[in-house]
Amino acid sequence: MLASAYEEKKMHGKALEEFKKIPQDSALYGNAQINIGIILNKEGKIAQAIDVMEKAIRNNRDMPGLYVYLSSLYEEDKKLPSAEGILKEGLRALPDSIDLHFSLGVLYEKINRFNESINEMELVLKIDPTNADALNFIGYTYADRGIRLDEAEDMIKKALTLKPGNAYMIDSLGWVYFRKNRMDLAIKYLKEASDGLPNDPMIAEHLGDAYTKAGRMSEAIEIYKQALKLNPANGDLQKKLDELIKRKMP
């Protein structure tokens, strides 16, 4: 608790001192090591953070969070084979870990290994058929590729019964209707998602795409502008906005 208080006040040195006092046989050891890694990474010491997490796993192989966080550090450090490898190592020790299967599925999606990504999420659902995040992940992934749209709709609707009002899942449902060319429903749900998460640039872009497809150009331009303020580096979005403005010009 003292370490967490120091960390809250951004007194990183003192926080590290306290976290390091927690011994290996403590139930708090794993979380303490993750916190040490987070602090070191915030300070730009990613190599040291990785070293800490690798040692922590050698000392405690039964905590999924250690593998998940180390994988995220490898990914941030552009070491994708290591990110994959440590999650697989974790699954050898903890084959029924939902967190590890889910994290591996997300990683596979990021590196365009679609079939393996879906397979990991299906393993999550085999362990826990009511895992709303895995249901939504598969549904959105199908929708984004424009495939198996009826199945995607059913999965996302089920996810929403488990997590009512979740804006990310509402966005997923809106995106299914976008792919189904049902713009009335797409706009309804994407606007609801955008109202729930007004600072999410991807959701805003989805709503802009739906407005564009529905021929509502002025509304599309405004929401694209909002999305660009949230993510100015999105070159593809800037092109969409420029093209719309040109189309609206007399």
N, C-alpha and C positions, 0 to 999 in steps of 0.2 A: 504493500500500500504506500509506503514511503517512496519507493522507486517510482511508482505511478504518479504520485504527487509531484515529484521533481520533474518527471517527463512532461506533465501537464504545464508546468511553469517554464518548459524549455531549458531546464537546468540539466543538460544531457550528461555532463560529467558525473554529477552526483547520482543521477538516475542509474548510470552504468555501474557505479560502485555498489549500489544497493542490489541491483539485479544479479550481479556477480556473486553476491553473498549467499544466494539460494543454492543449496547443495543438490547433487545429482539424485539423491534418494527422496527429495521432496516432490510432492504432487504438483508443485508450482514450477518445477525445474524447466519443463518444456516451454511453457508460456514465457518464462523469464528469458530464455534463450531467444525466442522469437522477438521479444521486446528489445533485447540487445541488438539483434540484427536490424530491426527497424531503425533504431537510433543511429547505428553506424551507417546505414544506407542514406538516411537523411543528411548525414554529414559528408556524403560523397565517398564513403569508404566501403564500396561495394565488395571489394576483394576480401576485406576483413569480415564483413557481414557473412559472406559465403563460407569463410573458414570457420566462423562460429557455428553456423548451422550444420556444416559437415561434421564437426566434432559433436554437436548436440545429438545428431542422429546416431553416431557411433555409440553414444552413451544411453540413448533411449530410442529404440526402434519401434515402439508401440504407439507413437503419437502421430496421427495423420497430418496434423497442422505443421509439423516440422518439415515433412517432405513437400507439402504444398507451398510453404513459404520459400524454401530453398529453390524449388522449381521456378517460382516467380522471380527470384534473384537471378538465376541462370538466364531466364528469358530476357530480363532487363539488360543483362550483360551480353546479349546476343549469342548465347551459348545454347541454342535450341536442342541439339542432341543431348546435352547434359540435363536440360529441363525435362525432356521426355524420359531420360534414363532414371532420374531420381524418383519420378512418379511411379515408374515400373518397379523400381526397387521397393518402394513403399507398398505396392500392391502384392509383391511376393511375400512380404511380411504380414500384410493386412488385406487379404484378397476381397473382403466384403466391405471395404471402406467406401462409403458413398462419396466422401470428399475427394478421395484420390481418383476414383473413376470419373467424377464430374470434372475435376481439374484437368485430367488427361483429355477428356472429350473437348473441353474448351481449347486446350492447346492444339489439338489436331485440327479444329476448325480454323484456328488462326493461321495454320501453315497449309491450309487447303487439302487436308487429308479427310475428305468428306465421309467416306464409308467408315473409317476408323472412329471418327468423331461420333457419328450416330450409334455405332456399336457400343461405345463407352456409355452413352446416355441410356441405351437400352439395358445395359447391365445395371445401371442405377435403378431403373424402373423394375428390373427383376428383383432387386433387393428390397426396393420400396416403391410399389406401384402408385403410391400417392405423392410421389416427389414432384411438386408443382414446378420447380425450376427445370427439371429434366424434361417434363412434358412441354413446357414453354420453349425450351431450347430446341427440341426436335421440331415442334410446330413452326417456330419462326424460321429455322434453317430450311425447312421444306418451302415455306412461303417465299423466302428470299430467293430461292432457286426456281420458284414457279412450278413446283412438282407436288404431287400427292396433296392437293389443296384441301380436299374434303377431310382427309385424315388430319391434316394440320389444324383445320378449324376445330375438329372434335377434341384434339389434344389440348389446344389452347383454352377452349371453353371449360374443359375439365380442370385445367390449371387454375382458371379464374374462380371456379367453385371452391377450390382449396385455398386460394388467396384472393378473396374478393377485393376489388378496387385497386389491385396492383397495376400501376401505370405502365410498367414495362410490358406486362402481359396484355393489357388493353391495346397498347401499340402493336403488339404481335397480331392480335385479332384484326385490327384495322388494316394491317399489312396483308393479311390473308384476303380480305375483301378487296383491297387494291389489286391484288393479283387476279382475283376473280372478276375484275372489272365492274364491281358493284360500288360505284363511287359514293353513293349516298351513305351506305353503311361505313365505307372506308373513312370518309370525312367525319362522320359521327364519332367513331371510336378513336381516330387519330387526334381529333380535337380534344376529346376527353383526356387522352393520354398527355397531350401537350399542356393542357390546363393543369394536370396533376404534377407534371415535371417540366415547368416552363424553361428551365435552364439546360435541358438536354438537347444538344444540336441535332442528333440523329432523328429524334422524334419530330422535331420541328421540320427537318428536311422531308421526312415521310409525309407530313401534312401538306407541305408545299407541293410535293409530287402529286398528291391526290387532288389538290386544288387545280394544278396545271392540267391534269388529265380530264378533269371535269369542266375545263374551259373557264375557270374562275381566276383569270390572270392577275387581277389587282391583288386579290387575297394571297395568291401564290408568291407574288413579288414581295409583299410585306413579310410573310413568314420566312421566306428565303433570306431576307435582310436580317431578320432576327437570328436565324441560324448562323449566318456568317459572323455576326457579332460574338456569338458564343464560340465559334471555331473559325477564325479568320484564315487559317492555313488550308482550308478545304477548297482546293482548286477546282474540283469537279462541280461543287456547289456554286462557285463564282461563275462558271461557264453557264450553268442552268439559269442563273439570275440574269446574266448579260443577254442570253438568247431571248428570254422572256421580255426584257425591256425593249429589245429590238423589234420583237413581234408586236408590241403594243404601240410602237411609234407610228404616227400617221404617214 
